[in-house]
Amino acid sequence: MTQSTDFAADLPGIARALLDERRARDARLGDGIFADPAWDLMLAAYVGQRAGRPLSAASLETASPVPRSTVQRWVRLLVERGVLIPSGERDITLTLAGPALARMEDHLAFFAGALPARTRAD
């Protein structure tokens, strides 16, 4: 197996690294300057889902550095568009719908393949 194949096989690790990078960027360059709540929510949902621990709606509120009301609005939109699927009655969890999950993995694999070799090396 080649190095890039090994790297691409850890798509949840790539998603976690993207989330970590976003937090580091906010800390270094200014909290509140950058916002992409839909992407933050999708990355967090993906990581939780692939770890076998779908995230609760409340947990997703901490996934993006925007106000709670903004996160809730984006969650509603992502559910309406069929990107996230809610389940449960009391403690609602959210997972990526099958097509959204496949598109996320395609994008993460594309991203992994697009990284320079020196970034992929352990």
NUDRENGU-876618 format. One record per residue: x, y, z of N, C-alpha, C in turn; residue number from 1; chain. Coordinates in nm, 4 decimals, padded with zeros to 6 digits. Example, Ala and Ser with C-alpha at 12.3 -4.5 7.8 and 13.67 -1.06 7.14 Angstrom:
<lopas>
LOPA_n.X_n.Y_n.Z_ca.X_ca.Y_ca.Z_c.X_c.Y_c.Z_i_ch
LOPA_01.3190_-00.5690_00.7800_01.2300_-00.4500_00.7800_01.3200_-00.3300_00.7800_1_A
LOPA_01.2850_-00.2250_00.7080_01.3670_-00.1060_00.7140_01.2900_00.0030_00.7870_2_A
</lopas>
This chain:
<lopas>
LOPA_n.X_n.Y_n.Z_ca.X_ca.Y_ca.Z_c.X_c.Y_c.Z_i_ch
LOPA_00.0836_-00.1183_00.0000_00.0000_00.0000_00.0000_00.0880_00.1246_00.0000_1_A
LOPA_00.0553_00.2215_-00.0803_00.1366_00.3421_-00.0877_00.1035_00.4357_00.0276_2_A
LOPA_00.1904_00.5299_00.0469_00.1724_00.6258_00.1546_00.0431_00.7045_00.1376_3_A
LOPA_00.0129_00.7510_00.0163_-00.1078_00.8298_-00.0062_-00.2319_00.7446_00.0152_4_A
LOPA_-00.2270_00.6150_-00.0180_-00.3410_00.5276_00.0059_-00.3636_00.5128_00.1559_5_A
LOPA_-00.2552_00.4964_00.2329_-00.2686_00.4877_00.3777_-00.3342_00.6136_00.4326_6_A
LOPA_-00.2892_00.7280_00.3843_-00.3423_00.8549_00.4320_-00.4896_00.8681_00.3963_7_A
LOPA_-00.5247_00.8344_00.2726_-00.6625_00.8467_00.2282_-00.7544_00.7498_00.3018_8_A
LOPA_-00.7002_00.6390_00.3518_-00.7824_00.5423_00.4228_-00.8304_00.5960_00.5570_9_A
LOPA_-00.7645_00.6962_00.6123_-00.8044_00.7520_00.7417_-00.8876_00.8786_00.7216_10_A
LOPA_-00.9977_00.8648_00.6530_-01.0822_00.9808_00.6268_-01.1349_01.0455_00.7551_11_A
LOPA_-01.1739_00.9681_00.8572_-01.2137_01.0339_00.9826_-01.0997_01.1139_01.0453_12_A
LOPA_-00.9776_01.0653_01.0321_-00.8627_01.1397_01.0839_-00.8428_01.2705_01.0088_13_A
LOPA_-00.8668_01.2670_00.8792_-00.8565_01.3883_00.7997_-00.9638_01.4882_00.8444_14_A
LOPA_-01.0851_01.4385_00.8644_-01.1938_01.5271_00.9090_-01.1613_01.5880_01.0451_15_A
LOPA_-01.1074_01.5065_01.1374_-01.0677_01.5589_01.2697_-00.9583_01.6643_01.2545_16_A
LOPA_-00.8623_01.6380_01.1665_-00.7540_01.7342_01.1441_-00.8086_01.8654_01.0879_17_A
LOPA_-00.9053_01.8575_00.9994_-00.9667_01.9793_00.9458_-01.0373_02.0579_01.0564_18_A
LOPA_-01.1087_01.9874_01.1436_-01.1739_02.0554_01.2562_-01.0702_02.1189_01.3484_19_A
LOPA_-00.9629_02.0456_01.3773_-00.8568_02.0994_01.4640_-00.7918_02.2221_01.4000_20_A
LOPA_-00.7690_02.2156_01.2693_-00.7080_02.3288_01.1997_-00.7971_02.4515_01.2083_21_A
LOPA_-00.9271_02.4312_01.1964_-01.0209_02.5437_01.2026_-01.0169_02.6088_01.3408_22_A
LOPA_-01.0071_02.5286_01.4455_-00.9994_02.5835_01.5822_-00.8671_02.6560_01.6026_23_A
LOPA_-00.7592_02.5981_01.5522_-00.6277_02.6619_01.5652_-00.6248_02.7938_01.4883_24_A
LOPA_-00.6826_02.7941_01.3707_-00.6898_02.9166_01.2908_-00.7653_03.0250_01.3673_25_A
LOPA_-00.8794_02.9890_01.4266_-00.9573_03.0860_01.5032_-00.8772_03.1403_01.6212_26_A
LOPA_-00.8058_03.0509_01.6899_-00.7278_03.0927_01.8061_-00.6132_03.1864_01.7666_27_A
LOPA_-00.5486_03.1580_01.6544_-00.4327_03.2378_01.6129_-00.4695_03.3668_01.5403_28_A
LOPA_-00.5750_03.3614_01.4619_-00.6063_03.4740_01.3747_-00.7266_03.5559_01.4199_29_A
LOPA_-00.7929_03.5116_01.5211_-00.9046_03.5888_01.5731_-01.0352_03.5132_01.5721_30_A
LOPA_-01.0844_03.4867_01.6903_-01.2123_03.4194_01.7057_-01.3223_03.5093_01.6500_31_A
LOPA_-01.4136_03.4513_01.5774_-01.5254_03.5280_01.5250_-01.5019_03.5883_01.3882_32_A
LOPA_-01.3825_03.5728_01.3325_-01.3546_03.6268_01.2002_-01.4045_03.5310_01.0922_33_A
LOPA_-01.3840_03.4011_01.1150_-01.4189_03.3003_01.0159_-01.5431_03.2244_01.0611_34_A
LOPA_-01.6290_03.1888_00.9672_-01.7456_03.1075_01.0018_-01.7915_03.0296_00.8787_35_A
LOPA_-01.8059_02.9023_00.8969_-01.8628_02.8147_00.7956_-01.9371_02.7056_00.8720_36_A
LOPA_-02.0484_02.7440_00.9372_-02.1149_02.6504_01.0276_-02.1599_02.5210_00.9611_37_A
LOPA_-02.2056_02.5252_00.8377_-02.2510_02.4020_00.7727_-02.1355_02.3025_00.7609_38_A
LOPA_-02.0193_02.3510_00.7199_-01.9024_02.2631_00.7047_-01.8580_02.2097_00.8401_39_A
LOPA_-01.8526_02.2950_00.9413_-01.8171_02.2495_01.0764_-01.9119_02.1394_01.1232_40_A
LOPA_-02.0413_02.1591_01.1025_-02.1414_02.0619_01.1463_-02.1276_01.9310_01.0702_41_A
LOPA_-02.1049_01.9405_00.9414_-02.0901_01.8185_00.8617_-01.9640_01.7420_00.8997_42_A
LOPA_-01.8540_01.8139_00.9226_-01.7306_01.7466_00.9661_-01.7504_01.6779_01.1007_43_A
LOPA_-01.8096_01.7489_01.1961_-01.8322_01.6916_01.3294_-01.9263_01.5714_01.3223_44_A
LOPA_-02.0323_01.5820_01.2442_-02.1255_01.4700_01.2288_-02.0551_01.3504_01.1657_45_A
LOPA_-01.9704_01.3759_01.0672_-01.8966_01.2688_01.0002_-01.8039_01.1967_01.0983_46_A
LOPA_-01.7277_01.2738_01.1736_-01.6339_01.2144_01.2689_-01.7098_01.1287_01.3710_47_A
LOPA_-01.8171_01.1828_01.4265_-01.8964_01.1071_01.5236_-01.9561_00.9816_01.4639_48_A
LOPA_-02.0102_00.9945_01.3453_-02.0737_00.8812_01.2786_-01.9726_00.7710_01.2505_49_A
LOPA_-01.8564_00.8065_01.1985_-01.7553_00.7061_01.1660_-01.6929_00.6442_01.2917_50_A
LOPA_-01.7019_00.7145_01.4044_-01.6526_00.6591_01.5312_-01.7603_00.5736_01.5981_51_A
LOPA_-01.8775_00.5653_01.5353_-01.9868_00.4865_01.5924_-02.0593_00.5586_01.7046_52_A
LOPA_-02.0401_00.6897_01.7122_-02.1042_00.7705_01.8163_-02.1706_00.8925_01.7515_53_A
LOPA_-02.2895_00.8721_01.6930_-02.3572_00.9876_01.6341_-02.3726_01.0989_01.7377_54_A
LOPA_-02.3595_01.2209_01.6932_-02.3642_01.3348_01.7848_-02.5061_01.3808_01.8110_55_A
LOPA_-02.5284_01.4238_01.9326_-02.6584_01.4821_01.9659_-02.6654_01.6212_01.9061_56_A
LOPA_-02.7860_01.6711_01.8940_-02.8040_01.8068_01.8437_-02.7287_01.9053_01.9329_57_A
LOPA_-02.7340_01.8830_02.0644_-02.6636_01.9715_02.1579_-02.5121_01.9648_02.1375_58_A
LOPA_-02.4587_01.8468_02.1116_-02.3147_01.8328_02.0882_-02.2717_01.9071_01.9632_59_A
LOPA_-02.3560_01.9050_01.8624_-02.3210_01.9746_01.7389_-02.3146_02.1249_01.7591_60_A
LOPA_-02.3839_02.1750_01.8608_-02.3805_02.3193_01.8866_-02.2414_02.3671_01.9248_61_A
LOPA_-02.1587_02.2770_01.9760_-02.0217_02.3151_02.0114_-01.9250_02.2967_01.8943_62_A
LOPA_-01.9748_02.2416_01.7833_-01.8881_02.2119_01.6692_-01.8529_02.3352_01.5872_63_A
LOPA_-01.9269_02.4414_01.6037_-01.9029_02.5605_01.5239_-01.8947_02.6813_01.6159_64_A
LOPA_-01.8006_02.7704_01.5894_-01.7813_02.8857_01.6781_-01.8767_03.0018_01.6499_65_A
LOPA_-01.9994_02.9682_01.6159_-02.1005_03.0707_01.5915_-02.2084_03.0582_01.6981_66_A
LOPA_-02.2932_03.1575_01.7130_-02.3978_03.1504_01.8150_-02.4877_03.0268_01.7995_67_A
LOPA_-02.5392_02.9837_01.9123_-02.6254_02.8647_01.9177_-02.7417_02.8756_01.8189_68_A
LOPA_-02.8024_02.9929_01.8110_-02.9160_03.0105_01.7209_-02.8752_02.9900_01.5752_69_A
LOPA_-02.7542_03.0290_01.5400_-02.7043_03.0094_01.4036_-02.6847_02.8613_01.3756_70_A
LOPA_-02.6265_02.7905_01.4721_-02.6075_02.6455_01.4567_-02.7428_02.5772_01.4412_71_A
LOPA_-02.8384_02.6134_01.5242_-02.9704_02.5510_01.5153_-03.0350_02.5774_01.3797_72_A
LOPA_-03.0190_02.6969_01.3284_-03.0735_02.7306_01.1974_-03.0079_02.6442_01.0888_73_A
LOPA_-02.8765_02.6272_01.0976_-02.8058_02.5452_00.9986_-02.8423_02.3977_01.0116_74_A
LOPA_-02.8582_02.3494_01.1337_-02.9004_02.2103_01.1524_-03.0365_02.1898_01.0867_75_A
LOPA_-03.1293_02.2811_01.1117_-03.2620_02.2696_01.0487_-03.2507_02.2669_00.8961_76_A
LOPA_-03.1689_02.3549_00.8403_-03.1518_02.3597_00.6958_-03.0913_02.2301_00.6423_77_A
LOPA_-02.9888_02.1791_00.7107_-02.9247_02.0555_00.6665_-03.0203_01.9363_00.6771_78_A
LOPA_-03.1080_01.9367_00.7770_-03.2094_01.8316_00.7886_-03.3107_01.8467_00.6751_79_A
LOPA_-03.3578_01.9687_00.6513_-03.4550_01.9938_00.5435_-03.4005_01.9520_00.4070_80_A
LOPA_-03.2717_01.9719_00.3859_-03.2099_01.9372_00.2568_-03.1676_01.7913_00.2488_81_A
LOPA_-03.1916_01.7159_00.3546_-03.1609_01.5736_00.3534_-03.0146_01.5410_00.3737_82_A
LOPA_-02.9367_01.6368_00.4214_-02.7945_01.6132_00.4481_-02.7782_01.5415_00.5823_83_A
LOPA_-02.8489_01.5893_00.6840_-02.8476_01.5267_00.8167_-02.9804_01.4571_00.8411_84_A
LOPA_-02.9737_01.3448_00.9110_-03.0936_01.2701_00.9467_-03.1037_01.2663_01.0985_85_A
LOPA_-03.2133_01.3197_01.1555_-03.2320_01.3124_01.3008_-03.2923_01.1771_01.3390_86_A
LOPA_-03.2550_01.1274_01.4560_-03.3157_01.0048_01.5069_-03.3283_01.0156_01.6576_87_A
LOPA_-03.4221_00.9427_01.7124_-03.4477_00.9460_01.8559_-03.5586_01.0439_01.8880_88_A
LOPA_-03.6117_01.0298_02.0078_-03.7199_01.1182_02.0470_-03.6775_01.2179_02.1543_89_A
LOPA_-03.6066_01.1710_02.2545_-03.5628_01.2612_02.3619_-03.4268_01.3213_02.3311_90_A
LOPA_-03.3299_01.2372_02.3193_-03.1943_01.2817_02.2865_-03.1717_01.2607_02.1379_91_A
LOPA_-03.2070_01.3592_02.0614_-03.1983_01.3483_01.9157_-03.0519_01.3454_01.8729_92_A
LOPA_-03.0189_01.2460_01.7918_-02.8849_01.2395_01.7327_-02.8979_01.2687_01.5838_93_A
LOPA_-02.7891_01.3151_01.5273_-02.7874_01.3512_01.3860_-02.6750_01.2772_01.3160_94_A
LOPA_-02.7087_01.2173_01.2038_-02.6096_01.1491_01.1218_-02.6215_01.2012_00.9788_95_A
LOPA_-02.5164_01.1828_00.9037_-02.5200_01.2198_00.7625_-02.6020_01.1166_00.6862_96_A
LOPA_-02.6877_01.1639_00.5976_-02.7636_01.0750_00.5103_-02.6660_01.0034_00.4176_97_A
LOPA_-02.7051_00.8870_00.3677_-02.6181_00.8070_00.2813_-02.5518_00.8840_00.1689_98_A
LOPA_-02.6281_00.9579_00.0863_-02.5632_01.0332_-00.0219_-02.4681_01.1414_00.0298_99_A
LOPA_-02.5047_01.2079_00.1393_-02.4172_01.3117_00.1960_-02.2906_01.2482_00.2523_100_A
LOPA_-02.3038_01.1332_00.3145_-02.1883_01.0613_00.3683_-02.0926_01.0245_00.2546_101_A
LOPA_-02.1472_00.9745_00.1456_-02.0633_00.9375_00.0304_-01.9938_01.0602_-00.0277_102_A
LOPA_-02.0648_01.1719_-00.0384_-02.0038_01.2939_-00.0925_-01.8953_01.3468_00.0009_103_A
LOPA_-01.9183_01.3373_00.1330_-01.8158_01.3796_00.2292_-01.6897_01.2957_00.2106_104_A
LOPA_-01.7070_01.1642_00.1991_-01.5905_01.0775_00.1848_-01.5197_01.1023_00.0513_105_A
LOPA_-01.5957_01.1289_-00.0531_-01.5332_01.1639_-00.1810_-01.4501_01.2915_-00.1658_106_A
LOPA_-01.5059_01.3901_-00.0980_-01.4342_01.5169_-00.0818_-01.3110_01.4997_00.0072_107_A
LOPA_-01.3247_01.4267_00.1165_-01.2096_01.4047_00.2053_-01.1000_01.3266_00.1330_108_A
LOPA_-01.1385_01.2286_00.0521_-01.0394_01.1526_-00.0257_-00.9731_01.2423_-00.1297_109_A
LOPA_-01.0506_01.3287_-00.1930_-00.9949_01.4255_-00.2872_-00.8947_01.5151_-00.2156_110_A
LOPA_-00.9343_01.5650_-00.0991_-00.8466_01.6512_-00.0206_-00.7179_01.5777_00.0154_111_A
LOPA_-00.7307_01.4532_00.0582_-00.6131_01.3736_00.0963_-00.5195_01.3550_-00.0222_112_A
LOPA_-00.5753_01.3312_-00.1385_-00.4936_01.3127_-00.2574_-00.4296_01.4412_-00.3051_113_A
LOPA_-00.4902_01.5539_-00.2688_-00.4404_01.6833_-00.3140_-00.3295_01.7375_-00.2246_114_A
LOPA_-00.3085_01.6757_-00.1089_-00.2053_01.7243_-00.0186_-00.0668_01.6892_-00.0709_115_A
LOPA_00.0303_01.7776_-00.0518_00.1675_01.7446_-00.0924_00.2211_01.6266_-00.0119_116_A
LOPA_00.3095_01.5498_-00.0702_00.3641_01.4294_-00.0057_00.4238_01.4615_00.1312_117_A
LOPA_00.4917_01.5760_00.1470_00.5543_01.6076_00.2751_00.4499_01.6268_00.3849_118_A
LOPA_00.3260_01.6657_00.3502_00.2202_01.6809_00.4485_00.1658_01.5452_00.4905_119_A
LOPA_00.1656_01.4497_00.3977_00.1100_01.3186_00.4259_00.2056_01.2317_00.5064_120_A
LOPA_00.3329_01.2612_00.5048_00.4315_01.1764_00.5727_00.4120_01.1823_00.7232_121_A
LOPA_00.4265_01.0654_00.7863_00.4162_01.0597_00.9345_00.5489_01.0879_01.0004_122_A
</lopas>
